[in-house]
């Protein structure tokens, strides 16, 4: 018998997460919570709002926060943990994760992603479609790696950083917390906290 799970959110990312849930066949009972009046997503019913999660705990012991906003995702993970939900890692059947790597609770790895050896993935991380994370990287809590981004070996990515689609971070770079790296950028130098950078090579946007 499969497991039950609540999906938090009903946007585009939630559709990708539901697809990942279905790919492995582990979950046979899926429902959605969200706050904006959507009735269903991909045929799965929206059964309530996020602040009503407590009343569904007996029926759904697991939950995944399928929202792209990094701050909201981590805040909601902590809220659900406080209620007693399990926040499992969701890994698409067509993703590769090395047996020598670790992924913490609430993170999602989508189809085509490749995570090499000795990678440490934090809580509530999004590893999107066809992302590559090479050996010996540390990806901290609440990070979002967008589709087709490449994080080369030995990189450290700080909490709640967002790396845009098709961006590349070269080997042994340190990226701080709450950094935004623009789509298609190439990061060849360290980035301090709370900056936005883009281009090839990526340069910090000046205020």
LINBEL-V530213 format. One record per residue. N is the residue number from 1. RES is the residue in one letter. SS is DSSP state (2 for helix, 1 for strand, 0 for the rest). PHI is phi as a letter, one per 20 degrees, with the letter a starting at -180 (999 if undefined). Layout:
BEGIN
N/RES/SS/PHI ; N/RES/SS/PHI
END
This chain:
BEGIN
1/X/0/999 ; 2/X/0/f ; 3/X/1/e ; 4/X/1/d ; 5/X/1/b ; 6/X/1/e ; 7/X/1/d ; 8/X/1/e ; 9/X/0/o ; 10/X/0/c ; 11/X/0/e ; 12/X/2/f ; 13/X/2/f ; 14/X/2/f ; 15/X/2/f ; 16/X/2/f ; 17/X/2/f ; 18/X/2/f ; 19/X/2/g ; 20/X/2/f ; 21/X/2/g ; 22/X/2/f ; 23/X/2/f ; 24/X/2/e ; 25/X/0/m ; 26/X/0/f ; 27/X/1/d ; 28/X/1/d ; 29/X/1/c ; 30/X/1/c ; 31/X/1/c ; 32/X/1/c ; 33/X/1/d ; 34/X/0/a ; 35/X/0/d ; 36/X/0/d ; 37/X/0/n ; 38/X/0/f ; 39/X/0/e ; 40/X/1/b ; 41/X/1/b ; 42/X/0/l ; 43/X/0/n ; 44/X/1/d ; 45/X/1/f ; 46/X/1/e ; 47/X/1/d ; 48/X/1/r ; 49/X/0/e ; 50/X/2/f ; 51/X/2/f ; 52/X/2/d ; 53/X/2/g ; 54/X/2/g ; 55/X/2/f ; 56/X/2/d ; 57/X/0/f ; 58/X/0/f ; 59/X/0/e ; 60/X/0/c ; 61/X/0/e ; 62/X/1/d ; 63/X/1/b ; 64/X/1/c ; 65/X/1/e ; 66/X/0/d ; 67/X/0/c ; 68/X/0/f ; 69/X/0/f ; 70/X/2/f ; 71/X/2/f ; 72/X/2/f ; 73/X/2/f ; 74/X/2/f ; 75/X/2/g ; 76/X/2/f ; 77/X/2/g ; 78/X/2/f ; 79/X/2/f ; 80/X/2/f ; 81/X/2/f ; 82/X/2/f ; 83/X/2/f ; 84/X/0/o ; 85/X/0/f ; 86/X/1/e ; 87/X/0/d ; 88/X/0/f ; 89/X/0/f ; 90/X/1/d ; 91/X/1/c ; 92/X/0/g ; 93/X/0/g ; 94/X/0/e ; 95/X/0/e ; 96/X/1/d ; 97/X/1/c ; 98/X/0/g ; 99/X/0/f ; 100/X/0/e ; 101/X/0/d ; 102/X/1/c ; 103/X/1/c ; 104/X/0/e ; 105/X/0/f ; 106/X/0/m ; 107/X/0/e ; 108/X/1/c ; 109/X/1/c ; 110/X/0/e ; 111/X/0/g ; 112/X/0/n ; 113/X/0/f ; 114/X/1/c ; 115/X/1/d ; 116/X/0/e ; 117/X/0/f ; 118/X/0/m ; 119/X/0/e ; 120/X/1/d ; 121/X/1/d ; 122/X/0/e ; 123/X/0/e ; 124/X/0/m ; 125/X/0/e ; 126/X/1/d ; 127/X/1/d ; 128/X/0/e ; 129/X/0/g ; 130/X/0/m ; 131/X/0/f ; 132/X/1/d ; 133/X/1/d ; 134/X/0/e ; 135/X/0/g ; 136/X/0/m ; 137/X/0/e ; 138/X/1/c ; 139/X/1/d ; 140/X/0/f ; 141/X/0/f ; 142/X/0/m ; 143/X/0/f ; 144/X/1/c ; 145/X/1/d ; 146/X/0/f ; 147/X/0/g ; 148/X/0/m ; 149/X/0/f ; 150/X/1/c ; 151/X/1/d ; 152/X/0/f ; 153/X/0/g ; 154/X/0/m ; 155/X/0/e ; 156/X/1/d ; 157/X/1/d ; 158/X/0/f ; 159/X/0/g ; 160/X/0/m ; 161/X/0/f ; 162/X/1/c ; 163/X/1/d ; 164/X/0/f ; 165/X/0/g ; 166/X/0/m ; 167/X/0/f ; 168/X/1/c ; 169/X/1/d ; 170/X/0/f ; 171/X/0/g ; 172/X/0/m ; 173/X/0/e ; 174/X/1/d ; 175/X/1/d ; 176/X/0/f ; 177/X/0/e ; 178/X/0/l ; 179/X/0/e ; 180/X/1/d ; 181/X/1/d ; 182/X/0/f ; 183/X/0/g ; 184/X/0/m ; 185/X/0/f ; 186/X/1/c ; 187/X/1/e ; 188/X/0/d ; 189/X/0/b ; 190/X/0/f ; 191/X/1/c ; 192/X/0/f ; 193/X/0/f ; 194/X/0/m ; 195/X/0/d ; 196/X/1/d ; 197/X/1/c ; 198/X/1/b ; 199/X/0/o ; 200/X/1/c ; 201/X/0/f ; 202/X/0/f ; 203/X/1/c ; 204/X/1/f ; 205/X/0/f ; 206/X/0/e ; 207/X/0/f
END
